[in-house]
Amino acid sequence: MAKLNIVKQGDPVLRKNCRVVTEITPRILNLLDDMVETMRDANGVGLAAPQVGILRRIVVVECTPGEVYEMINPTIVEMDGSQVGTEGCLSLPGKVGIVERPEKVTVEATDRFGNRYSVTGEGLLARCFCHELDHLDGVLYCDVADRMLTNEEINELYSDDEDDDE
């Protein structure tokens, strides 16, 4: 496995539509493994293939440690409710926005073995699914954010998190 380079905002690859994966090859399997390693190394909870410069419809999500969703050709088939919360992105380091997302999302995808499956996520998991699948169509969370936080607000947000740890 190898850590991949995470593409940053401004790189045109982040604005492109990704191609469907038509065959699960050893290269696709290596990409899945490398994406999980890269996401974990960067302390992320999700990563989409275009974020590592690959224009394929592939995402990995791990909101709960050890519970990894590898999704090939994922599509959202059902959404319900609404939640508003903060989001960041490994491709937009140091930035945070307020984004409205569905509270509950059902995604259909193919796993690394070629099996189609369906998974329903609520709360943070639903937010992660929506965020990562947006990347596959060239959409960044800052495009759909109600507003981006100022540096002062971000500092306050993170200092509040540190206060909770004490």
N, C-alpha and C positions, 0 to 999 in steps of 0.2 A: 504494500500500500504506500501511497505517497500523498503528502500534503500538496494541495493545489493552490495556485495563486488566485486570490479573490479579486475580481474586477470591481473597480470603483466607479461611482457616479461620474458621468461624462464620457465613459467608454461607450461607443455606439452599439456594442453587442447587447447591452442591457435594454435597448429600445426595439429590438427585433423580435419577430414571432419565431418561435421554435418549431422545428420539424418533428413530425411524429416518428417514433421509433418503430420500425417495421420488423426488426429481428433482434432478439436478445443474443448478442455475441459476447465472447470473452471480454472484448473492449468495453461493452456496456456494463458488464459485471464489475470490471476493474474500476470504472468510473463511479459506480454506486459505492464501492468500498472507499475509494479516495474521497468522495464527497462527504461521507460520514466522518472520516478521519479529519478532514479539513474543517467541517462544521464544529466538531468537538474541540479541535485545537483553537478555534477562534471564539469559543464559548458562545456559539450560536444555538438556536433551537430549530433552525431550518436552513436549507440551502437549495437553490435551484441551479440547474446546469448552466444557464447563461451567466450566472454569477462567477463561474469558473471558465467562462469563455467558450462553452459548448452549447450550440444552438439545437438542443434536443429536448423533448418534453419529458424531463426527468426531475424529480425533487426528492429530497430526504427531509424528514421532520423527526425531531426527538425532543418533545416538550417535557416528558418524564424520563429521567435517566434509565437507559436500558430498553426503552420502548420506542424502537426505531420504525418509522414508516418509510419504506422505499417505494416510490410511486413512479411507474412508467406510464406515460400517456394518461395522466389523471384528468378527470373532469368532475366538476361539481354538478351533482344531479338533484340536490335538494338543499334549500336554505330556510331557516326559520328564526324569527326573533331578531333582536338587535342588541348590540353592546358597543359601548364607546370606551376606548382605552388608548394607552400609549403604545407606539410601535417604534422600533429601530430596525436597522438593517446592516448586515455585514458589508454591504456595498456602499453604504452611506455612513461611515464611521463618525461618531460624535454628534449625530443628528437624531432627534426624536420628534414624532408628530402625534397628534390626536386623530385617531381614525375610527370611523364607525364601520363595524363589520357585523355579519349575522352572528347570533348567539350559538346557533347549531347548524352544522354543515355536514352533508353526506357526500363523500367522494367515491367515485369508482376509478380503479386503476388496475394496472397489471403489476404483479410482483416479479422478482428476479427469476422465478421459475416458469414464467409465462402464464400464470394463473390470474384470471380476473377476480377482483375482490371489491368489496364495498366496506367503507369504514365511516362511522359517524363520530364527529368531534364536537365538543361543546366548550365554551369559554375560550381559554388560551389555545387549545388544540384547533378549534374552529378558526380562530384568528390566524394561526400559523398556516393552516391549509389555504385559506384565502390569499394571504400574503405571498406564499411561495408559488401558487398557481398563477397569480397575477404576473409574476416574473416571466412566465412562459409566453405571455402575450406582450411583453415589452412595457408592462405597467409597473411603476415603482410606487411604494406606499405614499411618498410625498405628492404624487399626482392625485391621490384620492383623500388625502388628509384634510380634515376640517381646518387645521392650522398646524404649523410647525412651532415647536417650543423655542424660546430664546435660550441663549447660553445660560442666563441667570436661572431660568426655570428648570433647565436640565440639571444644573448644579444643585438646586434646591431639591429636585426629585431624587437625585442620588444621595444627597446628604440625609434625606428622610429615611432612605433605605438603610444607611449606615447606622442611624439612630435606632432603628428597629432591631439591629443585631446586638446592641448593647444590653 
